[in-house]
Amino acid sequence: MRMRSGGKGLFSAGRSGGMKTAAGSGEVTVDRRSKLGLCVLCGLPAAGKSTFARALALRLRQERDWAVGVLSYDDMLPPALPDGAGTQPRPSQWKMFRQELLKHLECFLVAVIGGGQMSAPPNSTEAVWEDFITCLKKQDLIFSAALEAQPCHLLAKTVVSRPLFLVLDDNFYYQSMRYEVYQLARKYSLGFCQLFLDCPLETCLLRNGQRPQPLPNETIHLMERKIEKPNPEKNSWEHNSLMIQSTACPVEASLEVTDLLLTALENPIKCVEDNTEQKETDRIICSTNILHKADETLRRTISQTMKEAKDEQIPLNNLKRLAEELNRLKADFLEDLRQGNRKYLCFQQTTDLSDVISSFCDERDTVVQKYFSKQH
Ligand SMILES: Nc1ncnc2c1ncn2[C@@H]1O[C@H](COP(=O)(O)OP(=O)(O)OP(=O)(O)O)[C@@H](O)[C@H]1O
């Protein structure tokens, strides 16, 4: 992918409020703080996010002369995590991968904001870091060089001399996943916005089926049940969000999208001083209590469900399978809670357990339905 006027330049240390590049054509001073934004792209698998992100990046480079980077999580998935052709990675693996990518992104942001070169953060997985670097290089955002015989990664001139938008392309189906990105934007006072690509389930299934390596349809069904769309009324941090139809008229959608991105760039999130450590401690205490309560309540729910199933005279072997499935579901839910993927656990001080239980009951009903329909 090429930038419109692609001269690359060496990057030198930044100064308060601005930074300089020792580029071939002379020094450029920019006030980076008001011109750096993160955009979270979310939606169901095969909704068309990557296609949209590529087109958006091209348009912004051509029409607005911005530097744009698309971080497609699929492209950086380590080989140890299956990519959907067969088994799915466990939620804990996904969470670790997402968080590692955010650390890499932070490393890039620090280089852009403060000046300097990029090197892998401590304890990073080499394959993920290499794929991240390759992704940035392919988009002419960084380049490799040798400084005093040491290989290093330097920022391209375009990155420091123009507004820079980074588009994160993944499903981001829980708001807690998006909130992690928001926290990063807040930490560095960046622009932040969210684009939800709305696409009917049937269209996603159709598009998915036409891909060379389709996901199992069940995965898309499941995500459709779980997805938490941006909800600006409920979450003030999601106020800069836009829902676009994946089949919308491109011109109309593009005007709205540009407006969203400009608003984000011009209104970076204010970094509020807070007692982060204390908040994290509170969160852990809160999560532990909730996990314990959730475990107890889910056990009781399963036991009650099994009693009702027995009363319905479901055959013994089916009862056994039903119990196994419900226990697996419980384990998945608890793991999900433990990983902080549930919205209430992740960033609120109090947790409404009834939401968790009600969500579990929805999933339980789908499971139970199978056994009842076998019965009748
Ligand atoms: N607007 C569109 N009209 C028709 N087909 C489309 C459209 N957008 C994307 N597609 C097709 O749908 C398929 C999925 O698109 P894409 O890979 O962009 O989806 P995605 O949301 O990024 O998927 P995933 O989350 O699984 O990576 C591709 O084959 C693509 O060509």
The ligand as a Gaussian input file, in Angstrom:
#p B3LYP/6-31G(d) Opt

LIG

0 1
 N      -20.462000      -4.353000       0.697000
 C      -20.223000      -5.608000       0.320000
 N      -20.994000      -6.180000      -0.632000
 C      -20.777000      -7.459000      -1.007000
 N      -19.800000      -8.254000      -0.515000
 C      -19.004000      -7.736000       0.417000
 C      -19.169000      -6.402000       0.899000
 N      -18.242000      -6.172000       1.839000
 C      -17.534000      -7.315000       1.953000
 N      -17.979000      -8.255000       1.092000
 C      -17.450000      -9.626000       0.948000
 O      -17.775000     -10.334000       2.132000
 C      -16.698000     -11.172000       2.533000
 C      -16.284000     -10.793000       3.955000
 O      -15.741000      -9.478000       3.921000
 P      -14.668000      -9.001000       4.966000
 O      -13.507000      -9.952000       5.016000
 O      -14.390000      -7.577000       4.659000
 O      -15.500000      -9.147000       6.304000
 P      -15.027000      -8.981000       7.826000
 O      -16.159000      -8.353000       8.534000
 O      -13.706000      -8.317000       7.878000
 O      -14.889000     -10.493000       8.265000
 P      -14.090000     -11.092000       9.539000
 O      -14.574000     -10.392000      10.751000
 O      -14.481000     -12.540000       9.556000
 O      -12.640000     -10.870000       9.266000
 C      -15.582000     -10.964000       1.527000
 O      -15.621000     -12.032000       0.616000
 C      -15.933000      -9.650000       0.859000
 O      -15.501000      -9.621000      -0.474000

